[in-house]
Amino acid sequence: MRLLPLATLLLLALPAAAQETKEIGHVNTALTNLGLTRSHRVVIERFDDPEVQGVSCYISQARTGGLSGMVGIAEDPARFSLSCTATGPVRVTEGARRGERGERVYESDTSLFFKETRVHRFLDEERNVIIYMAWSTKLVDGSPYNAVSVVPIR
């Protein structure tokens, strides 16, 4: 019997939402260290809401370059943008959490400790729309950075 390498086991342990995130592309925003390490960049990723069929969200985030960014110990700035769109018939499953606190559908580490970008889903059943809110867990002057995108339920 062949044993799986440790890296494979770690990948299998990741939550399903993280495995479904796909990097679409990036642009370099500044060169660091004469190209010897990764540049500062803005990265675009796509993720699908696990409880809503027919919706894809695109988030762009600033990523720190240099040696610390290349090895994963840099703190990325809390700057991002969010856009969600219907990619087919929109169907909200019964398991989708309702209420004023919403439900987390995406998260990305933006520093080694205690800082993430998160996306929460909210349902406005009165207006028949889904609201996605991206926010940073790092507080800035008492209020986190955030972005909102709305998708109609047809």
BELJOKA-V849206 format. One record per residue. N is the residue number from 1. SS is DSSP state (alpha for helix, beta for strand, coil for the rest). Layout:
# BELJOKA-V849206
N/SS + N/SS
This chain:
# BELJOKA-V849206
1/coil + 2/coil + 3/coil + 4/coil + 5/coil + 6/alpha + 7/alpha + 8/alpha + 9/alpha + 10/alpha + 11/alpha + 12/alpha + 13/alpha + 14/coil + 15/coil + 16/alpha + 17/alpha + 18/alpha + 19/alpha + 20/coil + 21/coil + 22/beta + 23/beta + 24/beta + 25/beta + 26/beta + 27/beta + 28/beta + 29/beta + 30/beta + 31/coil + 32/coil + 33/alpha + 34/alpha + 35/alpha + 36/coil + 37/coil + 38/coil + 39/coil + 40/beta + 41/beta + 42/beta + 43/beta + 44/beta + 45/beta + 46/beta + 47/beta + 48/beta + 49/coil + 50/coil + 51/coil + 52/beta + 53/beta + 54/beta + 55/beta + 56/beta + 57/beta + 58/beta + 59/beta + 60/beta + 61/beta + 62/beta + 63/beta + 64/coil + 65/coil + 66/alpha + 67/alpha + 68/alpha + 69/alpha + 70/alpha + 71/alpha + 72/coil + 73/coil + 74/coil + 75/coil + 76/coil + 77/coil + 78/coil + 79/coil + 80/beta + 81/beta + 82/beta + 83/beta + 84/beta + 85/beta + 86/beta + 87/beta + 88/beta + 89/beta + 90/beta + 91/beta + 92/beta + 93/coil + 94/coil + 95/coil + 96/coil + 97/coil + 98/coil + 99/coil + 100/coil + 101/coil + 102/coil + 103/beta + 104/beta + 105/beta + 106/beta + 107/beta + 108/beta + 109/beta + 110/coil + 111/coil + 112/coil + 113/coil + 114/coil + 115/coil + 116/beta + 117/beta + 118/beta + 119/beta + 120/beta + 121/beta + 122/beta + 123/beta + 124/beta + 125/coil + 126/coil + 127/coil + 128/coil + 129/beta + 130/beta + 131/beta + 132/beta + 133/beta + 134/beta + 135/beta + 136/beta + 137/coil + 138/coil + 139/coil + 140/beta + 141/coil + 142/coil + 143/beta + 144/coil + 145/coil + 146/beta + 147/beta + 148/beta + 149/beta + 150/beta + 151/beta + 152/beta + 153/coil + 154/coil
